[in-house]
Amino acid sequence: MTVYDTKGIVVACSDKNVLGDDFSSREYIKKVNETRQLFLSAPFLSKVTQTSVIVIAAPIMQNGQLVAIITGNLSLAQFFK
């Protein structure tokens, strides 16, 4: 799981190597910022794990304002074992 600020910067992650990295160009960050709703990505190759994944991204809201974005990856390799 990863938590991003509203600009797409990693503020918390199970992989400490990506703390502070900028993911603002990713579709899931852009879509949650635009819609303030849950987003399910199309499959893509993760730069971090080098495996095909789907990202589930959700807004973290406080008093009606987007304050962060939380994501989880679903590895597609799990379905082909």
NORPE-V700632 format. One record per residue. N is the residue number from 1. RES is the residue in one small letter. SS is DSSP state (hx for helix, st for strand, lp for the rest). PHI is phi in degrees with one decimal (none if undefined). OMEGA is omega in degrees with one decimal (none if undefined). Layout:
n=N res=RES ss=SS phi=PHI omega=OMEGA
n=N res=RES ss=SS phi=PHI omega=OMEGA
//
This chain:
n=1 res=m ss=lp phi=none omega=-179.4
n=2 res=t ss=st phi=-137.3 omega=174.3
n=3 res=v ss=st phi=-116.8 omega=180.0
n=4 res=y ss=st phi=-117.3 omega=168.2
n=5 res=d ss=lp phi=-75.2 omega=-175.8
n=6 res=t ss=lp phi=-68.9 omega=177.6
n=7 res=k ss=lp phi=-92.4 omega=178.3
n=8 res=g ss=lp phi=92.2 omega=178.3
n=9 res=i ss=st phi=-90.8 omega=-179.3
n=10 res=v ss=st phi=-69.5 omega=178.6
n=11 res=v ss=st phi=-111.4 omega=175.9
n=12 res=a ss=st phi=-156.2 omega=-177.8
n=13 res=c ss=st phi=-162.5 omega=174.9
n=14 res=s ss=lp phi=-67.7 omega=175.4
n=15 res=d ss=lp phi=-102.2 omega=-175.8
n=16 res=k ss=hx phi=-62.6 omega=-179.2
n=17 res=n ss=hx phi=-67.8 omega=-177.5
n=18 res=v ss=hx phi=-103.4 omega=177.8
n=19 res=l ss=lp phi=-56.3 omega=-180.0
n=20 res=g ss=lp phi=87.1 omega=179.4
n=21 res=d ss=lp phi=-69.8 omega=-177.4
n=22 res=d ss=st phi=-99.2 omega=178.1
n=23 res=f ss=lp phi=-114.0 omega=-175.2
n=24 res=s ss=lp phi=-62.6 omega=-179.6
n=25 res=s ss=lp phi=-81.9 omega=-177.7
n=26 res=r ss=lp phi=-72.6 omega=-177.9
n=27 res=e ss=hx phi=-58.0 omega=-176.7
n=28 res=y ss=hx phi=-65.0 omega=176.0
n=29 res=i ss=hx phi=-69.3 omega=180.0
n=30 res=k ss=hx phi=-60.9 omega=-176.1
n=31 res=k ss=hx phi=-66.5 omega=179.3
n=32 res=v ss=hx phi=-67.0 omega=175.6
n=33 res=n ss=hx phi=-61.3 omega=-178.4
n=34 res=e ss=hx phi=-73.1 omega=-169.5
n=35 res=t ss=hx phi=-100.8 omega=-175.0
n=36 res=r ss=lp phi=60.3 omega=-178.2
n=37 res=q ss=lp phi=-129.5 omega=175.9
n=38 res=l ss=lp phi=-57.2 omega=179.3
n=39 res=f ss=st phi=-133.0 omega=176.4
n=40 res=l ss=st phi=-115.3 omega=-175.3
n=41 res=s ss=lp phi=-79.3 omega=166.5
n=42 res=a ss=lp phi=-75.3 omega=178.1
n=43 res=p ss=lp phi=-60.9 omega=176.0
n=44 res=f ss=st phi=-154.0 omega=179.6
n=45 res=l ss=st phi=-85.9 omega=179.9
n=46 res=s ss=lp phi=-70.6 omega=176.4
n=47 res=k ss=lp phi=-70.5 omega=-177.9
n=48 res=v ss=lp phi=-80.0 omega=-174.9
n=49 res=t ss=lp phi=-100.6 omega=-177.6
n=50 res=q ss=lp phi=59.3 omega=176.3
n=51 res=t ss=lp phi=-127.5 omega=176.3
n=52 res=s ss=st phi=-75.6 omega=-177.4
n=53 res=v ss=st phi=-137.9 omega=166.7
n=54 res=i ss=st phi=-118.3 omega=178.4
n=55 res=v ss=st phi=-104.5 omega=171.9
n=56 res=i ss=st phi=-106.2 omega=-176.5
n=57 res=a ss=st phi=-120.0 omega=-179.0
n=58 res=a ss=st phi=-137.3 omega=177.6
n=59 res=p ss=st phi=-76.3 omega=168.3
n=60 res=i ss=st phi=-109.0 omega=-174.7
n=61 res=m ss=st phi=-107.6 omega=174.7
n=62 res=q ss=st phi=-141.8 omega=-178.6
n=63 res=n ss=lp phi=53.6 omega=177.4
n=64 res=g ss=lp phi=79.2 omega=-178.9
n=65 res=q ss=st phi=-112.9 omega=174.1
n=66 res=l ss=st phi=-71.8 omega=-179.6
n=67 res=v ss=st phi=-114.9 omega=-179.9
n=68 res=a ss=st phi=-168.2 omega=177.8
n=69 res=i ss=st phi=-130.6 omega=177.7
n=70 res=i ss=st phi=-114.6 omega=-179.8
n=71 res=t ss=st phi=-133.2 omega=171.4
n=72 res=g ss=st phi=-138.2 omega=179.5
n=73 res=n ss=st phi=-102.2 omega=173.5
n=74 res=l ss=st phi=-115.6 omega=-178.4
n=75 res=s ss=st phi=-75.3 omega=179.9
n=76 res=l ss=hx phi=-72.8 omega=178.7
n=77 res=a ss=hx phi=-60.2 omega=179.4
n=78 res=q ss=hx phi=-62.1 omega=-177.2
n=79 res=f ss=hx phi=-85.7 omega=-175.7
n=80 res=f ss=hx phi=-116.5 omega=178.5
n=81 res=k ss=lp phi=-83.8 omega=none
//
